[in-house]
């Protein structure tokens, strides 16, 4: 059976884990086209928000893990600050998702009009050629990369935990302070 001390330690340690996931996700592909062209989060301004959130997670997690009176003293303030940074990061990531969906919609409109043009010459060039063009078009469709998904999931799970901590007035003692 886990004690309260163990639960607190694991909870604060989870923020260090989520920080590592955010850093990994920021440097992994966020957008992939034909598995050849990849854009990572650190290649754009959008990647700044998850990195700032990762540092916030690290500070908040360490404030609960380490026996440090300065960090422990400001833990509630860290919680509020990280919560604000997390909300901003989620807004940025969701805004990027909306832009991605708009780009895919535009791509689909462009390819559907091209498909209509190909249908008119399909009889002349053959069905195999038309199938090849369809496969090529599908392979060029932009896809969300794994790094973006990791950042989005990590930030939302972290947000859920932070809201839980804030709403339930979770004990703010670190694992080391509870031993004393």
C-alpha positions as CSV (number, residue, x, y, z in Angstrom):
1,X,0.0,0.0,0.0
2,X,1.3,3.4,-0.9
3,X,1.7,6.0,1.8
4,X,0.9,9.7,1.3
5,X,4.6,10.4,1.1
6,X,5.0,7.9,-1.8
7,X,2.0,9.4,-3.7
8,X,3.4,12.9,-3.3
9,X,6.8,11.9,-4.5
10,X,5.4,10.0,-7.5
11,X,3.1,12.9,-8.4
12,X,6.0,15.5,-8.3
13,X,8.2,13.0,-10.2
14,X,5.6,12.7,-12.9
15,X,6.1,16.4,-13.7
16,X,9.8,15.7,-14.4
17,X,8.7,12.8,-16.7
18,X,6.2,15.1,-18.5
19,X,9.0,17.7,-18.9
20,X,11.2,15.1,-20.5
21,X,8.4,14.2,-22.9
22,X,7.8,17.9,-23.8
23,X,11.5,18.3,-24.6
24,X,11.6,15.2,-26.6
25,X,8.4,16.2,-28.5
26,X,9.7,19.7,-29.2
27,X,12.7,18.2,-31.0
28,X,10.7,15.5,-32.8
29,X,8.7,16.0,-36.0
30,X,5.5,18.0,-35.7
31,X,4.7,17.9,-39.4
32,X,5.7,15.3,-41.9
33,X,5.2,15.3,-45.7
34,X,5.8,12.1,-47.5
35,X,8.0,10.9,-44.6
36,X,10.8,12.9,-46.3
37,X,10.2,16.5,-45.2
38,X,9.8,16.8,-41.4
39,X,9.4,20.0,-39.4
40,X,10.2,19.8,-35.7
41,X,8.7,22.1,-33.0
42,X,12.1,23.7,-32.4
43,X,12.1,25.0,-36.0
44,X,9.3,27.4,-35.3
45,X,8.1,29.8,-32.7
46,X,5.5,27.4,-31.7
47,X,8.1,25.2,-30.1
48,X,9.0,27.8,-27.5
49,X,5.8,27.2,-25.5
50,X,6.4,23.5,-24.8
51,X,10.0,24.2,-23.8
52,X,9.0,27.0,-21.4
53,X,6.3,24.6,-20.0
54,X,8.9,21.8,-19.6
55,X,11.1,24.1,-17.5
56,X,8.1,25.1,-15.4
57,X,7.3,21.4,-14.9
58,X,10.9,20.7,-13.9
59,X,10.9,23.6,-11.3
60,X,7.5,22.5,-9.9
61,X,8.5,18.8,-9.8
62,X,11.8,19.6,-8.1
63,X,10.0,21.8,-5.6
64,X,8.2,18.7,-4.3
65,X,11.0,16.2,-4.6
66,X,14.0,18.1,-3.2
67,X,14.5,19.1,0.4
68,X,14.9,22.8,-0.3
69,X,13.1,25.3,1.9
70,X,13.2,28.1,-0.8
71,X,11.5,25.9,-3.4
72,X,9.1,24.5,-0.9
73,X,8.2,27.9,0.3
74,X,7.0,29.0,-3.2
75,X,5.4,25.8,-4.3
76,X,1.9,27.2,-4.4
77,X,3.1,30.1,-6.5
78,X,4.9,27.7,-8.8
79,X,1.6,25.8,-9.1
80,X,-0.2,28.9,-10.2
81,X,2.6,30.0,-12.6
82,X,2.9,26.5,-14.2
83,X,-0.9,26.3,-14.5
84,X,-0.9,29.6,-16.4
85,X,2.0,28.6,-18.7
86,X,0.2,25.3,-19.3
87,X,-3.0,26.9,-20.4
88,X,-1.1,29.2,-22.8
89,X,0.8,26.3,-24.2
90,X,-2.4,24.3,-24.8
91,X,-3.9,27.3,-26.6
92,X,-0.8,27.6,-28.8
93,X,-0.8,23.8,-29.6
94,X,-4.6,23.8,-30.3
95,X,-4.2,26.9,-32.5
96,X,-1.5,25.1,-34.4
97,X,-3.8,22.1,-34.8
98,X,-6.5,24.3,-36.3
99,X,-4.0,25.7,-38.8
100,X,-2.9,22.2,-39.7
101,X,-6.5,21.1,-40.3
102,X,-7.1,24.2,-42.5
103,X,-4.0,23.3,-44.5
104,X,-5.1,19.7,-45.0
105,X,-8.6,21.0,-46.1
106,X,-7.0,23.3,-48.6
107,X,-4.7,20.4,-49.8
108,X,-7.8,18.1,-50.2
109,X,-9.6,20.8,-52.2
110,X,-6.6,21.2,-54.5
111,X,-6.2,17.5,-55.0
112,X,-9.9,16.8,-55.6
113,X,-9.9,19.3,-58.5
114,X,-6.8,17.7,-59.9
115,X,-8.5,14.3,-59.6
116,X,-11.4,15.5,-61.7
117,X,-8.9,16.6,-64.4
118,X,-7.2,13.2,-64.2
119,X,-10.5,11.4,-64.5
120,X,-11.0,12.9,-68.0
121,X,-7.7,11.5,-69.2
122,X,-7.9,8.2,-67.4
123,X,-9.4,6.4,-70.4
124,X,-6.5,7.7,-72.5
125,X,-3.6,6.9,-70.1
126,X,-5.0,3.9,-68.3
127,X,-6.3,3.0,-64.9
128,X,-2.8,2.1,-63.5
129,X,-1.6,5.6,-64.2
130,X,-4.6,7.1,-62.4
131,X,-4.1,4.8,-59.4
132,X,-0.4,5.8,-59.3
133,X,-1.3,9.5,-59.3
134,X,-3.8,8.9,-56.5
135,X,-1.2,7.1,-54.4
136,X,1.4,9.8,-55.0
137,X,-1.2,12.5,-54.0
138,X,-2.0,10.6,-50.8
139,X,1.7,10.2,-49.9
140,X,2.2,14.0,-50.3
141,X,-0.6,14.8,-47.8
142,X,0.8,16.5,-44.7
143,X,0.6,14.4,-41.5
144,X,0.9,15.3,-37.9
145,X,4.2,14.2,-36.5
146,X,4.7,12.2,-33.4
147,X,6.5,15.1,-31.6
148,X,3.4,17.3,-31.8
149,X,1.2,14.5,-30.4
150,X,3.6,13.9,-27.5
151,X,3.6,17.6,-26.7
152,X,-0.1,17.9,-26.9
153,X,-0.9,14.8,-24.8
154,X,1.8,15.7,-22.2
155,X,0.6,19.2,-21.8
156,X,-3.1,18.1,-21.4
157,X,-2.3,15.4,-18.9
158,X,-0.1,17.8,-17.0
159,X,-2.9,20.4,-17.0
160,X,-5.3,17.8,-15.6
161,X,-3.0,17.0,-12.8
162,X,-2.3,20.7,-12.0
163,X,-6.1,21.4,-11.9
164,X,-6.5,18.5,-9.6
165,X,-3.8,19.8,-7.3
166,X,-5.3,23.3,-7.3
167,X,-8.9,22.3,-6.8
168,X,-8.3,19.7,-4.1
169,X,-5.8,21.9,-2.1
170,X,-3.4,19.0,-2.5
171,X,-0.8,18.8,0.3
172,X,2.1,21.1,-0.6
173,X,4.7,19.4,1.5
174,X,7.5,17.7,-0.4
175,X,8.4,14.1,0.1
176,X,11.4,15.1,2.2
177,X,9.5,17.5,4.4
178,X,6.9,14.8,5.3
179,X,9.7,12.6,6.7
180,X,10.6,15.3,9.2
